[in-house]
C-alpha cells in the first residue's frame, strides 16, 4: 500500500509504503525528502492495534537503530548518510553491507524484487526467452489478451535450429559470426524498432532461434500466424506489461506503470484494469493515466483513485475518497464536468 502526501515548496515530499516481506512480517516504511536530501526515514513493523516496533529511524544526519551496534559501526553509518543525503539507508546498505538486521535485509529484498517500475518506454530485451522459459507467464499473457478482447487466439514461442532458421532468413547471415562462440548463459536478441524479433540461445551445445507467434483471430474461427512486427504498438506494450502483471497477480509484487494508456486503446485500458481488479491477489497495480473511462465504480473504489492538480507549477495529489461520493454516481461524468478538479484549463488563443 502506497501513500503520498501533497508537496509544496515549503514542506518535504512524504511517501509511505506498507508491505509484507519475505520473513512474513508486515513493515511500514516512510521517507520525507526535501531539496536538501532525506529529512526523515523510518522502518517499523506495521501493527493494526499498536504503533509497531521501530527498526531504524533516520534524520538528516543520524540513524538510530533498534539493535545496538558498535560505536565504530554507528559512526560509519552516520558518515555515509551525511555524504549521501539523497540515498536511502537501504541503498547505502545494499552497496556497503553494514547492517544485517533481518528486517532491513528482508525489506531491501522486497524493494529490489517485489517493487517493479514500468516506465513510459519500458522494454524487455529478454521477453522471448522469459516467456519461453516460464510457460505460466506465457499462458497468463495469452489468457489476458483473450479476456480483454485483443483479437488474438493465442501467443506461442516457436523454436527451431539455427541453421534451418538461417536458411529461411539469409538476410540475417551476419549474425552467424556473432553466435559462433556464444556461452551457454548468453542470449543474442535481434531488436527492430524496439521489438524483440528473435532470440538465439545455446541449448546443449546446439544453437536455437526462438520467435514469438501471434495467432490472429478472423471470422468463422479463422486464425493466421503473424510475427511481432505485424502487431500494433498497443499489442507490443501489453506484451511487455504481461510478465509484470503476472508478478503482481501470482507473486504479490507491486507494479508501478507510467501512463498505462500509452499506445493502448481506451477500451483495452478499461478491460485491462477490470481484468486485474477481478483477480484475487496480494499484489498491487499502481498506474498513471489520462483515460477517464476507467473512472467506474463497477471495478474502481473511490479510495483507489487519486487526482493530480497543478497549481502555480506545483502538483498536488488528492484522493477521490475525500469527496465522499455515493456509490451510484458516475465518476467519469462528474470528473469531466469539473466536479473533482484536476482538469486542464484551456485558455483562448488570439491570433
C-alpha positions as CSV (number, residue, x, y, z in Angstrom):
1,X,0.0,0.0,0.0
2,X,1.4,3.4,-1.0
3,X,0.5,6.8,0.5
4,X,1.7,10.1,-0.9
5,X,1.3,13.5,0.9
6,X,0.9,16.6,-1.3
7,X,4.1,18.7,-1.7
8,X,4.6,22.4,-1.7
9,X,7.9,24.2,-1.9
10,X,7.7,24.8,1.9
11,X,7.4,21.1,3.0
12,X,9.2,17.9,2.1
13,X,7.7,15.2,-0.1
14,X,6.3,12.4,2.1
15,X,6.0,8.7,0.9
16,X,4.8,5.7,3.0
17,X,4.8,2.1,1.8
18,X,3.3,-0.9,3.7
19,X,4.4,-4.3,2.5
20,X,4.8,-7.9,3.5
21,X,8.5,-9.0,3.3
22,X,10.0,-12.4,2.8
23,X,10.1,-13.1,6.6
24,X,6.3,-12.8,6.6
25,X,6.4,-9.6,8.7
26,X,4.4,-6.6,7.6
27,X,6.5,-3.4,7.6
28,X,5.8,0.3,7.2
29,X,8.5,2.3,5.5
30,X,8.2,6.1,5.3
31,X,10.5,8.8,4.0
32,X,10.5,12.6,3.8
33,X,12.6,14.3,1.1
34,X,13.3,18.0,0.7
35,X,15.6,19.9,-1.6
36,X,18.5,19.2,0.8
37,X,18.0,15.5,0.8
38,X,16.2,12.9,3.0
39,X,15.0,14.6,6.2
40,X,13.4,11.6,7.8
41,X,13.4,7.8,7.1
42,X,11.7,5.2,9.2
43,X,11.3,1.4,9.0
44,X,9.0,-0.2,11.6
45,X,6.7,-3.2,11.9
46,X,3.1,-2.4,11.0
47,X,0.5,-3.1,13.6
48,X,-3.3,-2.6,13.4
49,X,-3.8,-2.1,17.1
50,X,-0.3,-0.9,18.1
51,X,2.3,1.6,16.9
52,X,4.7,-1.1,15.7
53,X,8.3,-1.7,16.6
54,X,10.8,0.8,15.1
55,X,13.7,-0.9,13.3
56,X,15.5,2.3,12.4
57,X,14.8,6.0,12.4
58,X,17.0,8.3,10.4
59,X,17.1,12.1,10.5
60,X,19.1,14.2,8.1
61,X,22.5,13.3,9.7
62,X,21.9,10.4,12.2
63,X,20.5,6.9,12.3
64,X,19.0,5.3,15.4
65,X,18.8,1.5,15.2
66,X,16.6,-0.9,17.2
67,X,19.6,-3.2,17.8
68,X,22.7,-1.8,19.4
69,X,25.8,-1.6,17.2
70,X,29.4,-0.7,18.0
71,X,30.3,2.9,18.2
72,X,32.6,2.5,15.2
73,X,29.9,0.9,13.0
74,X,27.4,3.7,14.1
75,X,30.0,6.3,13.1
76,X,30.4,4.6,9.6
77,X,26.7,4.6,9.0
78,X,26.2,8.2,10.0
79,X,29.2,9.3,7.9
80,X,27.6,7.5,4.9
81,X,24.3,9.3,5.2
82,X,26.0,12.6,5.7
83,X,27.9,12.1,2.4
84,X,24.9,10.8,0.5
85,X,21.9,12.9,1.7
86,X,19.6,11.7,-1.1
87,X,20.4,7.9,-0.7
88,X,18.1,5.8,1.4
89,X,19.6,3.6,4.1
90,X,18.5,0.6,2.0
91,X,20.6,1.8,-1.0
92,X,23.6,2.5,1.2
93,X,23.3,-0.8,2.9
94,X,23.0,-2.6,-0.5
95,X,26.2,-1.0,-1.7
96,X,28.1,-1.4,1.5
97,X,26.7,-4.2,3.7
98,X,26.9,-2.6,7.2
99,X,23.6,-3.7,8.8
100,X,22.5,-7.3,8.9
101,X,19.2,-7.0,10.8
102,X,16.6,-9.4,9.4
103,X,14.0,-6.7,8.9
104,X,16.4,-4.5,7.0
105,X,17.6,-7.3,4.7
106,X,14.1,-8.5,4.1
107,X,12.9,-5.0,3.3
108,X,15.8,-4.4,0.9
109,X,14.9,-7.6,-0.9
110,X,11.2,-6.5,-1.2
111,X,12.2,-3.2,-2.8
112,X,14.7,-5.0,-5.1
113,X,12.4,-7.9,-6.2
114,X,8.8,-7.0,-5.4
115,X,8.6,-3.4,-6.4
116,X,8.7,-3.1,-10.2
117,X,8.5,0.2,-12.2
118,X,7.5,0.1,-15.8
119,X,8.3,3.4,-17.4
120,X,6.7,5.0,-20.4
121,X,9.1,3.4,-22.8
122,X,9.9,0.2,-20.7
123,X,11.5,-2.5,-22.8
124,X,12.3,-6.1,-22.0
125,X,15.1,-7.3,-24.3
126,X,14.7,-10.9,-23.0
127,X,10.9,-11.1,-23.4
128,X,11.1,-14.0,-25.8
129,X,13.3,-16.2,-23.6
130,X,11.4,-15.1,-20.5
131,X,8.1,-16.3,-21.9
132,X,9.7,-19.4,-23.4
133,X,11.3,-20.4,-20.0
134,X,8.1,-19.6,-18.0
135,X,5.1,-21.3,-19.6
136,X,2.8,-19.9,-16.8
137,X,3.7,-16.4,-17.8
138,X,3.1,-17.2,-21.5
139,X,-0.3,-18.7,-20.6
140,X,-1.1,-15.7,-18.5
141,X,-0.3,-13.3,-21.4
142,X,-2.4,-15.5,-23.7
143,X,-5.4,-15.5,-21.3
144,X,-5.1,-11.8,-20.6
145,X,-5.1,-11.0,-24.4
146,X,-8.1,-13.1,-24.9
147,X,-10.1,-11.8,-21.9
148,X,-9.6,-8.1,-22.7
149,X,-10.7,-8.6,-26.4
150,X,-7.4,-8.1,-28.3
151,X,-8.5,-10.3,-31.2
152,X,-5.8,-13.0,-30.6
153,X,-6.4,-16.7,-30.3
154,X,-3.1,-17.2,-28.6
155,X,0.6,-16.5,-28.4
156,X,3.3,-19.1,-28.8
157,X,7.1,-19.2,-28.8
158,X,8.4,-21.0,-31.9
159,X,11.9,-22.5,-31.6
160,X,14.0,-24.1,-34.3
161,X,17.6,-25.0,-35.1
162,X,19.7,-22.0,-36.0
163,X,20.9,-23.5,-39.4
164,X,17.3,-24.1,-40.5
165,X,16.2,-20.7,-39.4
166,X,19.2,-19.0,-41.1
167,X,18.4,-20.8,-44.4
168,X,14.9,-19.2,-44.3
169,X,16.3,-15.8,-43.3
170,X,19.5,-15.3,-45.4
171,X,19.3,-11.6,-44.7
172,X,20.4,-12.3,-41.1
173,X,23.6,-14.2,-42.1
174,X,25.8,-11.5,-40.4
175,X,24.5,-12.8,-37.0
176,X,26.2,-16.2,-37.6
177,X,29.7,-15.0,-36.6
178,X,28.3,-13.3,-33.5
179,X,26.7,-16.5,-32.3
180,X,29.6,-18.9,-33.2
181,X,31.3,-18.6,-29.8
182,X,28.4,-17.6,-27.5
183,X,28.4,-19.1,-24.0
184,X,25.6,-21.2,-22.6
185,X,24.2,-18.4,-20.5
186,X,24.1,-15.8,-23.2
187,X,21.1,-14.7,-25.2
188,X,21.6,-12.9,-28.5
189,X,18.5,-10.9,-29.3
190,X,17.5,-9.2,-32.6
191,X,15.8,-5.9,-31.9
192,X,13.9,-3.9,-34.6
193,X,12.1,-0.7,-33.8
194,X,12.1,-1.6,-30.1
195,X,10.5,-5.0,-30.8
196,X,12.1,-8.4,-29.9
197,X,12.1,-10.1,-33.3
198,X,14.2,-13.2,-32.4
199,X,16.4,-14.7,-29.7
200,X,19.4,-17.0,-30.2
201,X,20.3,-19.4,-27.3
202,X,22.7,-22.3,-26.9
203,X,20.9,-25.4,-25.7
204,X,23.1,-28.5,-25.0
205,X,25.7,-27.2,-27.5
206,X,23.1,-26.6,-30.2
207,X,22.1,-23.1,-31.3
208,X,18.4,-22.4,-31.3
209,X,16.4,-19.5,-32.5
210,X,13.1,-18.5,-30.9
211,X,10.4,-16.1,-32.2
212,X,7.0,-15.0,-31.0
213,X,4.0,-16.2,-33.0
214,X,0.7,-14.3,-32.6
215,X,-2.4,-16.2,-33.7
216,X,-4.5,-13.5,-35.2
217,X,-8.3,-14.3,-35.0
218,X,-10.5,-13.9,-38.0
219,X,-14.1,-14.6,-39.0
220,X,-15.6,-18.1,-38.6
221,X,-12.8,-19.4,-36.5
222,X,-10.1,-18.4,-39.0
223,X,-6.6,-17.9,-37.4
224,X,-3.4,-16.7,-39.0
225,X,0.1,-16.8,-37.5
226,X,1.8,-13.4,-37.5
227,X,5.1,-12.1,-36.2
228,X,5.7,-9.3,-33.7
229,X,6.5,-6.8,-36.4
230,X,2.9,-7.2,-37.7
231,X,1.5,-6.2,-34.3
232,X,0.4,-2.8,-33.2
233,X,2.3,-0.7,-30.7
234,X,-0.5,-1.3,-28.2
235,X,-0.2,-5.1,-28.5
236,X,3.6,-4.9,-28.0
237,X,3.1,-2.6,-25.0
238,X,0.6,-5.1,-23.4
239,X,3.1,-7.9,-24.1
240,X,5.8,-6.1,-22.3
241,X,3.5,-5.5,-19.3
242,X,2.3,-9.1,-19.1
243,X,5.2,-10.5,-17.1
244,X,4.9,-7.6,-14.7
245,X,1.2,-8.1,-14.2
246,X,1.9,-11.8,-13.7
247,X,4.3,-10.9,-10.9
248,X,1.6,-8.8,-9.3
249,X,-1.2,-11.4,-9.5
250,X,0.7,-14.5,-8.6
251,X,3.9,-13.3,-6.8
252,X,2.5,-10.5,-4.7
253,X,4.6,-7.8,-6.4
254,X,3.7,-4.1,-6.6
255,X,3.8,-2.8,-10.2
256,X,4.0,0.9,-10.9
257,X,3.2,1.8,-14.6
258,X,3.7,5.2,-16.0
259,X,0.9,6.1,-18.5
260,X,-0.8,2.8,-18.7
261,X,-2.8,4.1,-21.7
262,X,0.3,4.7,-23.8
263,X,-0.5,3.3,-27.3
264,X,-3.4,1.3,-25.9
265,X,-7.0,1.8,-27.0
266,X,-9.2,3.2,-24.2
267,X,-11.5,0.2,-24.3
268,X,-8.5,-2.1,-23.8
269,X,-7.2,0.0,-20.9
270,X,-10.6,-0.3,-19.2
271,X,-10.7,-4.0,-19.7
272,X,-7.1,-4.5,-18.6
273,X,-7.9,-2.7,-15.3
274,X,-11.1,-4.6,-14.9
275,X,-9.2,-7.9,-15.6
276,X,-6.7,-7.1,-12.8
277,X,-9.4,-5.9,-10.4
278,X,-11.2,-9.3,-10.8
279,X,-8.1,-11.2,-9.7
280,X,-7.6,-12.5,-6.1
281,X,-4.2,-11.3,-5.3
282,X,-2.0,-9.7,-2.7
283,X,-0.2,-7.8,-5.4
284,X,-0.9,-4.2,-6.4
285,X,-1.1,-2.3,-9.6
286,X,-0.4,1.5,-9.4
287,X,-0.5,3.5,-12.6
288,X,-1.0,6.9,-14.1
289,X,-3.3,7.6,-16.9
290,X,-5.2,10.3,-18.8
291,X,-8.1,7.9,-19.7
292,X,-11.3,8.8,-17.9
293,X,-13.1,5.6,-19.0
294,X,-11.7,3.7,-16.0
295,X,-13.5,6.0,-13.6
296,X,-16.1,3.4,-13.0
297,X,-17.3,2.3,-9.6
298,X,-18.1,-1.2,-11.0
299,X,-14.4,-2.0,-10.5
300,X,-12.7,1.0,-9.1
301,X,-13.3,2.1,-5.5
302,X,-13.1,5.9,-4.7
303,X,-10.1,5.3,-2.4
304,X,-8.2,3.7,-5.3
305,X,-8.5,6.9,-7.4
306,X,-6.2,9.8,-7.0
307,X,-6.2,13.0,-9.0
308,X,-3.3,15.4,-9.5
309,X,-3.9,19.1,-9.9
310,X,-1.2,21.6,-10.9
311,X,-1.3,24.9,-9.1
312,X,1.3,27.6,-9.7
313,X,3.7,25.0,-11.1
314,X,3.2,22.5,-8.2
315,X,1.5,19.1,-8.5
316,X,-1.0,18.3,-5.7
317,X,-2.3,14.8,-5.5
318,X,-5.5,14.1,-3.6
319,X,-7.9,11.2,-3.2
320,X,-11.3,10.9,-4.8
321,X,-12.4,9.4,-1.4
322,X,-12.2,12.9,0.1
323,X,-15.4,13.8,-1.7
324,X,-17.5,11.1,0.0
325,X,-19.4,10.3,-3.2
326,X,-22.4,8.0,-3.4
327,X,-21.8,4.6,-4.9
328,X,-24.3,5.1,-7.7
329,X,-22.9,8.3,-9.3
330,X,-20.8,8.3,-12.5
331,X,-17.3,9.3,-11.5
332,X,-16.3,9.9,-15.2
333,X,-19.2,12.3,-15.8
334,X,-18.5,14.2,-12.6
335,X,-14.8,14.5,-13.4
336,X,-15.5,15.7,-16.9
337,X,-17.9,18.3,-15.5
338,X,-15.1,19.6,-13.3
339,X,-16.7,18.4,-10.0
340,X,-13.4,16.9,-8.7
341,X,-10.9,19.3,-10.2
342,X,-7.7,18.2,-11.8
343,X,-8.7,19.1,-15.3
344,X,-6.6,21.3,-17.5
345,X,-7.7,24.9,-18.1
346,X,-7.7,25.7,-21.8
347,X,-7.2,29.3,-22.5
348,X,-8.3,31.2,-25.6
349,X,-5.6,31.8,-28.2
350,X,-5.8,35.2,-30.0
351,X,-4.2,35.5,-33.4
